[in-house]
Amino acid sequence: MREAAEMLQQHNDSMEHIKSDIAGKDQKQSAALIEQETRHTRVIDEILNTTKSLNADLDQYKTDQWRLSASVSSLELFRNNQTNAKCDQNQELAFTASVTSVSSLWNSGTLIFDVVITNTGNGYNPSTGVFSSAISGTYVFYVSAVELDSKHLAIDIVLNSVSKVQAFCDNSASYLTGTNMVVLELLKGDSVWVRYAGGKCYYSYSVPITTFSGYLIS
């Protein structure tokens, strides 16, 4: 009986030792797992923070790139505008032309001012009576016409076939003068000329009195 009791005691002591050993190992393993989990959490937090920082840097880079691109575009536009402005300033366009003969039968079409007094820039064509704009801008045009033998006369300044203003001479007396002026915004290639609107005559003199003029102001 004593031996059996001792063996039982030894068995119980061994079981307690095993349990204690297992509990100790469990505690160590749990502590190790907790530490590992803490490390993993810390690493994940660092990765997330690094990712946020990289995304912020990327967004800032994109913003800086956009601003730089916008600045370059603005500078390029400014440079082109300055270049065009210099070209426009150097481009002078002005003309005055007159008729050399008297007509008592003219009653249609373009009034051709065939004698050129001034034609800076060669925008006016004395063969056709048409001015063509070499550049876009603001132009002034002026026409002066004298009627013949108390016959009324009406002529229009036209832009691309559209009448803009009219000069009119009454028939209450001979050699009455009609004048008009117009400021027009022209695009490159637009055409301006003087066209018949009424009557059937015009008068000229050795010093021009029936004239057509135009010039670029800006």
C-alpha positions as CSV (number, residue, x, y, z in Angstrom):
1,M,0.0,0.0,0.0
2,R,2.8,2.4,0.8
3,E,4.5,1.7,-2.4
4,A,1.3,2.2,-4.3
5,A,0.7,5.5,-2.5
6,E,4.2,6.7,-3.3
7,M,3.8,5.7,-7.0
8,L,0.5,7.6,-7.1
9,Q,2.2,10.6,-5.4
10,Q,5.0,10.5,-8.0
11,H,2.5,10.2,-10.8
12,N,0.6,13.2,-9.4
13,D,3.8,15.2,-9.0
14,S,4.8,14.3,-12.5
15,M,1.4,15.4,-13.9
16,E,1.6,18.7,-11.9
17,H,5.1,19.3,-13.3
18,I,3.9,18.5,-16.8
19,K,0.9,20.8,-16.3
20,S,3.1,23.5,-14.9
21,D,5.6,23.0,-17.8
22,I,2.8,23.2,-20.4
23,A,1.3,26.3,-18.7
24,G,4.7,27.9,-18.7
25,K,5.2,27.1,-22.4
26,D,1.7,28.3,-23.1
27,Q,2.4,31.6,-21.4
28,K,5.7,32.0,-23.2
29,Q,4.0,31.1,-26.5
30,S,1.1,33.5,-25.8
31,A,3.6,36.2,-24.9
32,A,5.6,35.5,-28.1
33,L,2.4,35.6,-30.2
34,I,1.3,38.8,-28.5
35,E,4.7,40.3,-29.2
36,Q,4.7,39.1,-32.8
37,E,1.2,40.5,-33.3
38,T,2.3,43.8,-31.8
39,R,5.3,43.8,-34.2
40,H,3.1,43.0,-37.1
41,T,0.6,45.7,-36.1
42,R,3.5,48.2,-35.8
43,V,4.9,47.1,-39.2
44,I,1.4,47.4,-40.8
45,D,1.0,50.9,-39.3
46,E,4.4,51.9,-40.6
47,I,3.5,50.6,-44.1
48,L,0.1,52.5,-44.0
49,N,1.8,55.7,-42.8
50,T,4.5,55.3,-45.5
51,T,1.8,54.6,-48.1
52,K,-0.2,57.7,-47.0
53,S,3.0,59.8,-47.2
54,L,3.9,58.5,-50.6
55,N,0.3,59.2,-51.9
56,A,0.5,62.7,-50.5
57,D,3.9,63.2,-52.2
58,L,2.4,61.8,-55.4
59,D,-0.6,64.2,-55.2
60,Q,1.8,67.1,-54.5
61,Y,3.9,66.0,-57.5
62,K,0.9,65.9,-59.7
63,T,-0.2,69.3,-58.5
64,D,3.3,70.7,-59.1
65,Q,3.4,69.2,-62.5
66,W,0.0,70.7,-63.4
67,R,1.1,74.1,-62.1
68,L,4.3,73.9,-64.1
69,S,2.5,72.8,-67.2
70,A,0.0,75.7,-66.8
71,S,2.9,78.2,-66.2
72,V,4.7,76.9,-69.3
73,S,1.5,77.2,-71.4
74,S,0.9,80.8,-70.1
75,L,4.5,81.8,-70.9
76,E,4.2,80.3,-74.3
77,L,0.9,82.1,-75.0
78,F,2.5,85.3,-73.7
79,R,5.5,84.9,-75.9
80,N,3.3,84.2,-79.0
81,N,1.2,87.2,-78.2
82,Q,4.2,89.4,-77.8
83,T,5.6,88.1,-81.1
84,N,2.3,88.7,-82.9
85,A,2.0,92.1,-81.3
86,K,5.5,93.0,-82.6
87,C,4.6,91.7,-86.0
88,D,1.4,93.7,-86.0
89,Q,3.1,96.8,-84.9
90,N,5.6,96.4,-87.7
91,Q,2.8,95.8,-90.2
92,E,1.5,99.1,-91.6
93,L,-1.5,99.1,-93.8
94,A,-2.9,102.3,-95.3
95,F,-4.1,103.5,-98.7
96,T,-5.8,106.4,-100.6
97,A,-6.9,106.0,-104.2
98,S,-9.0,108.2,-106.6
99,V,-10.8,108.1,-109.9
100,T,-9.3,109.9,-112.8
101,S,-12.3,110.2,-115.2
102,V,-15.8,111.6,-115.1
103,S,-18.8,109.2,-115.6
104,S,-22.4,110.1,-116.4
105,L,-23.4,106.5,-117.0
106,W,-22.0,104.5,-114.1
107,N,-25.0,102.6,-112.5
108,S,-23.8,99.3,-111.1
109,G,-21.0,97.2,-109.6
110,T,-17.8,98.4,-107.9
111,L,-16.5,101.9,-108.1
112,I,-12.9,101.3,-109.0
113,F,-10.5,104.0,-107.7
114,D,-7.8,103.4,-110.3
115,V,-5.2,106.0,-109.3
116,V,-3.2,105.1,-106.2
117,I,-2.0,107.9,-104.0
118,T,-0.8,105.8,-101.1
119,N,-0.7,102.0,-100.8
120,T,1.4,101.1,-97.8
121,G,1.4,97.3,-97.4
122,N,-0.2,96.9,-100.8
123,G,-3.6,96.0,-99.4
124,Y,-5.5,97.9,-102.0
125,N,-5.8,96.6,-105.6
126,P,-6.4,99.5,-108.1
127,S,-7.4,97.0,-110.8
128,T,-10.4,95.7,-108.8
129,G,-11.0,98.5,-106.4
130,V,-10.9,96.1,-103.5
131,F,-8.9,96.3,-100.3
132,S,-7.9,93.0,-98.7
133,S,-6.8,92.8,-95.1
134,A,-3.4,91.1,-94.6
135,I,-3.9,90.9,-90.8
136,S,-6.8,91.0,-88.4
137,G,-7.5,94.3,-86.7
138,T,-9.5,97.5,-86.5
139,Y,-9.6,99.6,-89.7
140,V,-11.0,102.9,-90.7
141,F,-12.4,103.5,-94.1
142,Y,-13.5,106.8,-95.7
143,V,-15.1,107.6,-99.0
144,S,-15.8,111.0,-100.7
145,A,-17.7,111.3,-103.9
146,V,-18.9,114.2,-106.0
147,E,-22.1,113.9,-108.2
148,L,-22.3,115.3,-111.8
149,D,-24.9,117.6,-113.4
150,S,-27.4,117.7,-110.5
151,K,-27.9,113.9,-110.6
152,H,-28.0,112.2,-107.2
153,L,-25.4,109.6,-106.3
154,A,-25.4,106.9,-103.5
155,I,-22.5,104.6,-102.8
156,D,-21.9,102.1,-100.1
157,I,-18.7,101.0,-98.3
158,V,-19.2,97.2,-98.1
159,L,-17.4,94.5,-96.1
160,N,-17.5,91.1,-97.8
161,S,-20.5,92.2,-99.9
162,V,-22.4,93.5,-96.9
163,S,-23.2,97.3,-96.9
164,K,-21.9,99.0,-93.8
165,V,-22.3,102.8,-94.5
166,Q,-23.6,104.9,-97.4
167,A,-22.4,108.3,-98.8
168,F,-25.2,110.2,-100.6
169,C,-25.2,113.2,-102.9
170,D,-28.5,115.1,-103.4
171,N,-29.6,116.3,-106.9
172,S,-30.6,119.8,-105.7
173,A,-27.4,121.3,-107.3
174,S,-24.4,120.3,-109.3
175,Y,-21.2,118.9,-107.8
176,L,-22.6,118.1,-104.4
177,T,-20.3,116.0,-102.3
178,G,-21.3,112.9,-100.2
179,T,-18.9,111.5,-97.6
180,N,-19.0,108.8,-94.9
181,M,-16.6,107.0,-92.7
182,V,-16.7,103.6,-90.9
183,V,-14.6,101.7,-88.4
184,L,-14.6,98.0,-89.1
185,E,-13.2,94.9,-87.3
186,L,-11.6,92.8,-90.0
187,L,-10.3,89.3,-90.1
188,K,-7.3,88.3,-92.2
189,G,-8.5,88.0,-95.8
190,D,-11.6,90.2,-95.4
191,S,-12.4,92.5,-98.4
192,V,-13.7,96.0,-98.4
193,W,-14.7,98.1,-101.4
194,V,-17.1,100.8,-102.6
195,R,-20.3,99.7,-104.4
196,Y,-23.1,101.4,-106.4
197,A,-26.2,102.1,-104.4
198,G,-28.1,104.7,-106.5
199,G,-27.8,107.4,-109.2
200,K,-25.6,107.1,-112.3
201,C,-22.7,109.5,-112.2
202,Y,-19.6,110.7,-110.4
203,Y,-17.2,113.6,-111.0
204,S,-13.4,113.9,-110.9
205,Y,-10.9,116.6,-111.2
206,S,-7.1,117.1,-111.8
207,V,-6.7,117.1,-108.0
208,P,-8.6,114.1,-106.7
209,I,-12.0,114.9,-105.2
210,T,-13.7,111.4,-105.5
211,T,-11.5,109.2,-103.3
212,F,-11.5,106.0,-101.2
213,S,-9.1,105.6,-98.2
214,G,-8.5,103.1,-95.4
215,Y,-5.9,102.3,-92.8
216,L,-5.2,100.0,-89.9
217,I,-5.4,101.5,-86.4
218,S,-4.8,98.5,-84.2
